[in-house]
Amino acid sequence: LNRITFLYGPPAIDWYTAQRARLQGEVNKRGLAIEVGGHLLPDLLPREMFPEHPDWFPRNAAGARVPTFNMNPFSREALEYVGNRAVSYFGRIPEASLYHAWPDDIGGGGWTSEPGKEDYTPSDQSLLVMNHIATRLREKLPEANVAFLAYHDTVEAPRVVKPAPGVVYFYAPRERCYAHSLDDATCAMNRVYARALEKALPAFGAASAEVFEYYADEVLFQDVTNPPLPEVMAADTRYY
């Protein structure tokens, strides 16, 4: 394990920065790379702003603006606000190798249904936001990389939007089957997830792609008698 993620959201950043010198020494001693963040998009656009800026928030399937999940990525003002907040937050930790501003941790229904934007899937809408954050962050930190989380309703490849420089494809197939390797042709579920990865890679490029696997996920496997076998992990590694 050669990555360690500090922070999830405020106020954890204050804890980290207060101990930065000591933590950096320990991290460097072990050859670890630092990552920063998590499901931070809701923190970057607080729900309390809905009365003043309803157009910054999603329109549900019934056509109503709702202060629930994620945001309206087609609002330039909303993107600018989120981008400014991300730069202010992430800019305090320039040593990070990857920054995470993931959307809400839900299975669907968190993005917007805008008239004329029907071609923009959840993946496209999420990528719009991550593109903007990466572009703005690189104005301050030219080598910064921002994760596009391929997870839940964004696991399918974007159809319309192309990744901006600095956006990393972060593949997180949490609902896959762990009784079989990801490329096992006999497992229908895993073929769905493998096809999603194979379709997305050409757009992002293998050099800008990372796998976020769940082999050590205590929530996922807390009720499983036999967690993923070494044979499955080895086969996954060959496939990846």
C-alpha positions as CSV (number, residue, x, y, z in Angstrom):
1,L,0.0,0.0,0.0
2,N,1.9,3.1,-1.2
3,R,-0.8,5.7,-1.1
4,I,-2.3,7.4,2.0
5,T,-5.3,9.7,1.8
6,F,-5.4,12.5,4.4
7,L,-8.6,14.5,5.0
8,Y,-12.1,13.8,4.0
9,G,-13.5,17.3,4.5
10,P,-13.4,20.2,6.9
11,P,-12.1,20.5,9.7
12,A,-9.7,17.6,9.0
13,I,-7.5,19.9,6.9
14,D,-6.6,21.9,10.1
15,W,-5.6,18.7,11.8
16,Y,-3.3,17.8,8.9
17,T,-1.7,21.2,8.3
18,A,-0.9,21.5,12.1
19,Q,1.1,18.3,11.9
20,R,2.4,18.6,8.3
21,A,6.1,18.6,9.1
22,R,5.9,15.4,11.2
23,L,3.5,13.6,8.9
24,Q,5.7,14.5,5.8
25,G,8.7,13.0,7.5
26,E,6.9,9.8,8.2
27,V,5.4,9.6,4.7
28,N,8.7,10.3,3.0
29,K,10.4,7.7,5.1
30,R,8.0,5.1,3.8
31,G,7.9,6.2,0.2
32,L,4.1,7.0,0.4
33,A,2.3,9.4,-1.9
34,I,-0.4,11.6,-0.4
35,E,-3.9,12.0,-1.7
36,V,-6.4,14.5,-0.4
37,G,-10.2,14.6,-0.2
38,G,-13.2,12.3,-0.7
39,H,-16.9,13.0,-1.3
40,L,-16.3,16.7,-1.1
41,L,-18.6,18.2,-3.7
42,P,-21.5,18.8,-1.2
43,D,-19.0,20.7,1.0
44,L,-17.9,22.8,-1.9
45,L,-21.5,23.9,-2.7
46,P,-23.3,24.1,0.6
47,R,-27.0,23.3,0.5
48,E,-27.7,26.5,2.5
49,M,-27.1,28.5,-0.6
50,F,-30.2,27.1,-2.3
51,P,-32.6,30.0,-1.5
52,E,-30.3,32.5,-3.0
53,H,-29.1,30.5,-5.9
54,P,-31.6,27.8,-6.8
55,D,-30.3,27.6,-10.4
56,W,-26.9,26.3,-9.0
57,F,-28.7,23.1,-7.9
58,P,-30.2,20.2,-9.8
59,R,-33.5,20.0,-11.5
60,N,-35.2,16.7,-10.7
61,A,-37.2,14.5,-13.1
62,A,-40.3,16.5,-12.4
63,G,-38.7,19.7,-13.4
64,A,-38.3,21.2,-9.9
65,R,-35.0,22.6,-8.5
66,V,-34.0,20.8,-5.4
67,P,-31.3,21.3,-2.8
68,T,-30.5,17.7,-2.5
69,F,-27.4,16.2,-4.1
70,N,-24.5,17.4,-6.3
71,M,-25.1,20.5,-8.4
72,N,-26.1,21.9,-11.7
73,P,-22.9,21.7,-13.8
74,F,-24.4,23.8,-16.6
75,S,-24.5,26.9,-14.3
76,R,-21.3,28.9,-15.0
77,E,-21.7,30.7,-11.7
78,A,-22.0,27.4,-9.8
79,L,-18.9,26.0,-11.5
80,E,-17.0,29.2,-10.6
81,Y,-18.0,29.0,-7.0
82,V,-17.1,25.4,-6.7
83,G,-13.8,25.9,-8.5
84,N,-12.9,28.8,-6.2
85,R,-13.7,26.8,-3.1
86,A,-11.7,23.8,-4.4
87,V,-8.6,25.9,-5.1
88,S,-8.8,27.5,-1.7
89,Y,-9.2,24.1,0.0
90,F,-6.8,21.9,-2.0
91,G,-4.3,24.7,-2.5
92,R,-3.3,24.4,1.2
93,I,-1.8,21.0,0.5
94,P,0.4,21.4,-2.7
95,E,2.3,18.2,-1.9
96,A,-0.7,15.9,-2.7
97,S,-0.3,13.6,-5.7
98,L,-4.1,13.5,-6.4
99,Y,-7.1,15.5,-5.3
100,H,-10.6,14.1,-4.7
101,A,-13.8,16.2,-4.9
102,W,-16.1,13.3,-5.5
103,P,-19.9,13.7,-5.9
104,D,-22.4,12.5,-3.3
105,D,-22.2,8.8,-2.4
106,I,-25.5,7.8,-3.9
107,G,-26.6,5.3,-6.5
108,G,-28.4,7.8,-8.8
109,G,-30.7,10.8,-8.9
110,G,-28.1,13.3,-7.9
111,W,-27.5,15.1,-11.1
112,T,-29.7,17.5,-13.1
113,S,-32.3,17.1,-15.8
114,E,-31.9,20.2,-17.8
115,P,-34.0,20.8,-21.0
116,G,-31.7,20.4,-24.0
117,K,-29.0,18.6,-22.0
118,E,-30.4,15.1,-22.3
119,D,-27.2,13.8,-23.9
120,Y,-25.3,14.6,-20.7
121,T,-25.2,11.4,-18.5
122,P,-24.3,11.5,-14.8
123,S,-20.7,10.7,-16.0
124,D,-20.7,13.7,-18.4
125,Q,-22.0,16.0,-15.7
126,S,-19.5,14.8,-13.1
127,L,-16.7,15.2,-15.6
128,L,-17.8,18.8,-16.4
129,V,-17.3,19.6,-12.7
130,M,-14.0,17.8,-12.4
131,N,-12.7,19.4,-15.6
132,H,-13.4,22.8,-14.2
133,I,-11.8,22.0,-10.8
134,A,-8.7,20.6,-12.5
135,T,-8.3,23.6,-14.8
136,R,-8.7,26.1,-12.0
137,L,-6.4,24.2,-9.6
138,R,-3.7,23.9,-12.3
139,E,-3.6,27.7,-12.4
140,K,-2.2,27.6,-8.9
141,L,-0.6,24.1,-8.9
142,P,0.5,23.3,-12.5
143,E,1.1,19.6,-11.8
144,A,-2.2,19.0,-9.9
145,N,-4.3,16.0,-10.8
146,V,-8.0,15.7,-9.9
147,A,-9.9,12.4,-9.8
148,F,-13.0,11.7,-11.9
149,L,-14.7,9.0,-9.8
150,A,-16.1,6.2,-12.0
151,Y,-18.5,4.8,-9.3
152,H,-22.2,4.0,-8.9
153,D,-24.0,6.1,-11.6
154,T,-20.8,7.4,-13.1
155,V,-19.1,4.0,-13.7
156,E,-20.1,4.2,-17.4
157,A,-17.9,6.2,-19.7
158,P,-18.9,9.8,-20.5
159,R,-20.6,10.2,-23.8
160,V,-20.2,13.9,-24.6
161,V,-17.5,15.5,-22.4
162,K,-13.8,14.8,-22.9
163,P,-11.4,14.9,-19.9
164,A,-9.3,18.1,-19.4
165,P,-5.6,17.9,-18.7
166,G,-5.0,16.9,-15.1
167,V,-8.2,14.7,-14.8
168,V,-7.5,11.1,-13.7
169,Y,-9.9,8.3,-14.4
170,F,-10.5,6.8,-11.0
171,Y,-12.2,3.4,-11.5
172,A,-14.1,2.2,-8.4
173,P,-16.2,-0.9,-9.3
174,R,-17.8,-1.4,-5.9
175,E,-20.8,-3.4,-7.0
176,R,-18.8,-5.9,-9.0
177,C,-18.6,-9.6,-8.1
178,Y,-15.6,-10.7,-6.0
179,A,-16.2,-14.4,-6.4
180,H,-14.9,-14.1,-10.0
181,S,-12.1,-12.1,-11.6
182,L,-13.2,-8.9,-13.3
183,D,-12.5,-10.4,-16.8
184,D,-14.2,-13.8,-16.1
185,A,-16.4,-14.3,-19.1
186,T,-18.8,-16.5,-17.1
187,C,-19.7,-13.6,-14.7
188,A,-22.3,-11.3,-16.3
189,M,-22.0,-8.7,-13.6
190,N,-18.2,-8.4,-14.0
191,R,-18.4,-8.2,-17.8
192,V,-20.6,-5.1,-17.3
193,Y,-18.0,-3.4,-15.2
194,A,-15.1,-4.6,-17.4
195,R,-16.8,-3.2,-20.5
196,A,-17.2,0.2,-18.7
197,L,-13.5,0.3,-18.0
198,E,-12.5,-0.8,-21.4
199,K,-14.8,1.8,-23.0
200,A,-13.5,4.7,-20.8
201,L,-9.8,4.0,-21.1
202,P,-9.3,5.3,-24.6
203,A,-10.7,8.7,-23.7
204,F,-8.6,9.1,-20.6
205,G,-5.5,7.1,-21.5
206,A,-3.9,4.4,-19.4
207,A,-1.3,6.9,-18.0
208,S,-4.2,8.9,-16.5
209,A,-6.1,6.0,-15.0
210,E,-6.1,4.5,-11.6
211,V,-7.9,1.6,-10.0
212,F,-9.7,2.0,-6.7
213,E,-10.4,-1.5,-5.6
214,Y,-12.3,-2.9,-2.5
215,Y,-10.3,-5.9,-1.5
216,A,-9.8,-4.5,2.0
217,D,-13.2,-2.9,2.4
218,E,-14.5,-3.7,5.9
219,V,-18.1,-2.5,5.1
220,L,-18.3,-4.6,1.9
221,F,-17.0,-7.8,3.4
222,Q,-18.1,-7.6,7.1
223,D,-20.6,-10.3,6.6
224,V,-18.7,-12.5,4.2
225,T,-17.2,-15.7,5.5
226,N,-14.6,-16.0,2.8
227,P,-13.4,-12.6,1.5
228,P,-11.8,-12.2,-2.0
229,L,-9.4,-15.0,-2.7
230,P,-5.8,-14.4,-3.7
231,E,-6.5,-16.1,-7.0
232,V,-9.2,-13.5,-7.8
233,M,-6.9,-10.7,-6.9
234,A,-4.1,-12.1,-8.9
235,A,-6.3,-12.6,-11.9
236,D,-7.6,-9.0,-11.5
237,T,-4.0,-7.7,-11.5
238,R,-3.2,-9.5,-14.7
239,Y,-6.3,-8.1,-16.3
240,Y,-5.7,-4.5,-15.1
